[in-house]
C-alpha cells in the first residue's frame, strides 16, 4: 500500500474528496458544511462529493463542480429552492444548483 501511495504522490484525499487513511490508519476529518448551509455572499470550496452515483458525478462535472472548485453563493430561493452560484475556474460562470443536490455537497468556507 505504501509503495502504491508513493507512486501516486501520497494523496490525502481521493478524487471525490474523501480523506484517505494514513498508513497508521488515521483519517483526517476536515471541517465541512453542506453547500445549503452557506449564506448568500459566502465563498466556499467544494471538498467532497459522494461517489456512489456515476450519473450524478458526470452531471456535477458538467456544471464545473468537483472537489477543489471555488464558488460564491449569489442567491438562494426560499422553501428549499435552488442556489445560484458563481463558479470559478476555467469556465467561470453563474450556475443554478438545486437544493437536493447542493444539500449533498460538502464544502469549506474560504476568504475572498
C-alpha distance (Angstrom), angle and dihedral (degrees) to the residues before:
residue distance angle dihedral
X1 . . .
X2 3.79 . .
X3 3.82 91.3 .
X4 3.79 90.1 51.4
X5 3.82 91.7 47.4
X6 3.83 91.4 51.1
X7 3.81 90.6 47.9
X8 3.82 90.8 59.2
X9 3.81 95.3 41.1
X10 3.82 100.4 -95.6
X11 3.80 96.0 -81.8
X12 3.79 117.2 -158.1
X13 3.82 93.0 -153.9
X14 3.79 135.0 37.3
X15 3.85 119.6 -121.8
X16 3.81 90.8 -87.7
X17 3.80 93.7 51.8
X18 3.80 100.5 -102.6
X19 3.82 113.7 140.5
X20 3.81 116.1 -106.8
X21 3.83 114.7 -137.2
X22 3.80 116.8 -114.9
X23 3.80 120.1 -119.5
X24 3.82 86.0 -94.8
X25 3.81 90.0 57.2
X26 3.81 95.1 -109.2
X27 3.79 116.9 145.1
X28 3.80 122.7 -156.5
X29 3.80 112.3 -132.5
X30 3.81 107.5 -156.1
X31 3.79 116.7 -157.3
X32 3.78 103.8 -109.8
X33 3.79 137.0 166.4
X34 3.75 129.7 -161.3
X35 3.79 114.6 -98.0
X36 3.81 89.0 -117.7
X37 3.82 90.0 61.7
X38 3.80 93.2 62.8
X39 3.79 116.6 98.3
X40 3.78 126.1 -129.3
X41 3.80 108.2 -79.4
X42 3.81 93.8 27.0
X43 3.78 118.8 129.9
X44 3.77 118.9 -142.6
X45 3.76 145.6 171.8
X46 3.77 121.4 -135.1
X47 3.80 107.5 -122.0
X48 3.81 109.2 169.3
X49 3.78 137.6 19.1
X50 3.78 124.5 -178.8
X51 3.79 113.0 -106.2
X52 3.80 99.5 -157.5
X53 3.83 96.6 94.8
X54 3.83 116.4 55.3
X55 3.82 92.3 -169.8
X56 3.78 91.1 55.8
X57 3.81 91.0 48.4
X58 3.81 90.6 52.4
X59 3.80 90.6 47.5
X60 3.82 92.1 50.5
X61 3.81 89.6 49.1
X62 3.82 89.7 51.6
X63 3.83 87.7 55.6
X64 3.79 90.9 50.4
X65 3.82 91.1 -112.0
X66 3.78 115.1 137.2
X67 3.81 132.5 131.1
X68 3.80 109.3 -64.7
X69 3.81 95.1 30.1
X70 3.79 113.7 132.0
X71 3.77 122.0 -145.6
X72 3.79 143.8 164.3
X73 3.81 125.5 -135.1
X74 3.81 106.0 -123.2
X75 3.81 100.0 173.9
X76 3.77 143.6 -13.1
X77 3.75 128.8 -157.1
X78 3.82 118.5 -133.9
X79 3.79 126.7 -110.4
X80 3.81 96.0 39.4
X81 3.77 92.3 -49.7
X82 3.80 124.7 154.9
X83 3.79 127.8 -69.7
X84 3.79 122.8 -128.7
X85 3.79 112.8 -142.4
X86 3.77 136.4 -174.1
X87 3.81 101.4 -136.6
X88 3.80 115.4 -155.7
X89 3.78 125.8 -150.5
X90 3.78 138.0 71.8
X91 3.81 92.3 -30.4
X92 3.81 100.5 37.6
X93 3.76 109.8 -170.4
X94 3.76 149.2 133.2
X95 3.80 111.8 -85.0
X96 3.80 131.5 -173.7
X97 3.81 115.0 -144.1
X98 3.80 123.0 -171.2
X99 3.79 118.5 -120.0
X100 3.82 95.0 -116.5
X101 3.80 92.4 53.4
X102 3.83 93.7 42.3
X103 3.79 89.0 49.4
X104 3.82 89.4 62.0
X105 3.82 97.0 51.7
X106 3.81 119.0 94.2
X107 3.80 115.0 -147.2
X108 3.75 142.9 170.4
X109 3.77 124.1 -138.0
X110 3.79 116.7 -115.7
X111 3.78 136.5 -167.7
X112 3.78 115.6 -110.9
